[in-house]
């Protein structure tokens, strides 16, 4: 039952806070204002909803989520209670209950699918095809405990994870990438699951199913308030909402860890569905569309351009249909004003952020497929065929053919349902973006187009199918096209499964997540990554550091002397020297490898992926591998040549002595090893006398460096084996003893 609640809770929290509160607001508006009553019950509910969404995200900018969210949840409960009391005879109440029910059901189903895909019951965190989940997980946790509109210095002070863009977080005023709204909605979704892990936070994107459902409300408007509690077309609407959330563009965003893009894509689907639907008041419709575009900008800044493009398209096509310059000018002004009001202080930040991001990503390489094809026509299939980054091929031929078929079906249905102007306009706008991406070889822009425009095209097809399903004898064709959409999503899921399964060895267990809660605020945790390689290192290291720091502990690491691979490397490599009193040692492990230096004590908790040791509040001395070490194997660790060890001696450890057991690979008889301690020259050792090295250590942090005076060779060059690595010393043990009488080091 606990796991079932975790699946239901995200969609329930979002629907209560947004739909429930909107119901209460719309009910009050209909009671007190003739103008609100004049736009009809459904449009008044939609207007209230976009206002509530904008207010929610702006409120979290100034107040922490633990204050904002309960207010919206309580008012949401009241709103749903009011709707239930009025029953299905009242059109507003009926529309609210319908939207709430369909959204919770669809959202729970999508959450369950992502929960299953990433093995949430078995793993606390499983990496997708990117590493950005660390940002959204951290952002959601911050949004719950703190306001989002804060100086970056405040974030640094609270978490000690550097400023925005330095590696570990994108939070704070002036941050290069605006994602605050995504953090707010993820935090809101976790209101009933307060200690949700990264896998759960990712799956909470399913709660955004309420946006395509809300987008379909105008199409169902005439069916509320009648005698049927379940309006005709509800099953089709439910299935279409699920298919929208499970479209290949949305799946690409989630699997590639671009959770903000996925959340913005869901809101963009609502905008497209509204843009296609006739409403009693065009003026209010423009306000709704402009405000919704502003909400997209708050959710994920980069998607604001696409949202504004769709809104502009809605204004232009409506003006052309009505042949009215007045509609064009009034609609343009109203949408821009509404968008600017919702964005308010974020507008200049969005402009600056967009410029900076474009400059940064243009210099990087990204997996791509469409821009590598000589035939540009394959782009027509992209919104439905999708793109699976890191897969080979990223798009398979069957998906391309089905994508082209769905694009053709969308064009035909748009003619049948008299929405061909919108279809042509969206096709032209998409084409212009494709020309820019293709002509500039803009690899980053390729997957962003699929991630954002894919949901927009999916919403267009969903609206057409919902509308077409009303026609007598057309349900068979609708079911066929829905089946093709489902088949594309299922095929995408099957192809992505192989990638996700390959990442299981670098996944983070629930045991490790529980262990990360043991260090208390103010504790120092030394992290040993000598037994992990590749993705294992940066996945476990980054999430461990984030989890420790947000709980008030502080991580420290030795200087490994390697190129940064994790987001946290630039901030925490060589931080062991800053340690005051290490309290814990966290050893991250990978199958087939062991840490360079064993502590010699029993771990407090461990599993095959980690071991956590207590250093007795800084009372135990510690030695860590530093620079110049090869990746450790199961039972030994070789050094490359010159190598270092980093040690910490507590203040109560008098007479500290380091003893290092090692074996050299074919040293010359006259070879010597120079030892330095904290940059000061120590003893010079004969190579044949180095079965064990013993050195006196000062208190606090120290760096011991051993430098041979001969050229280090590889086993391959010596004719011993095929190992081409230069090997100097096989270090089997390093231990620090206290209360040892001072003597000359050997």
PyMOL commands that set and color helices and strands:
alter all, ss='L'
color gray80, all
select helices_A, chain A and resi 2-32+34-38+41-62+65-86+91-117+133-145+152-159+180-189+198-223+234-245+248-255+259-276+282-299+301-322+325-343+346-361+370-372+376-385+397-416+420-440+443-468+475-502+504-506+510-515+535-550+569-572+576-578+687-689
alter helices_A, ss='H'
color red, helices_A
select strands_A, chain A and resi 123-125+508-509+524-531+554-556+584-589+605-607+610-614+622-625+637-638+643-649+657-664+672-677+680-686+692-696+700-708+729-737
alter strands_A, ss='S'
color yellow, strands_A
deselect
rebuild
show_as cartoon
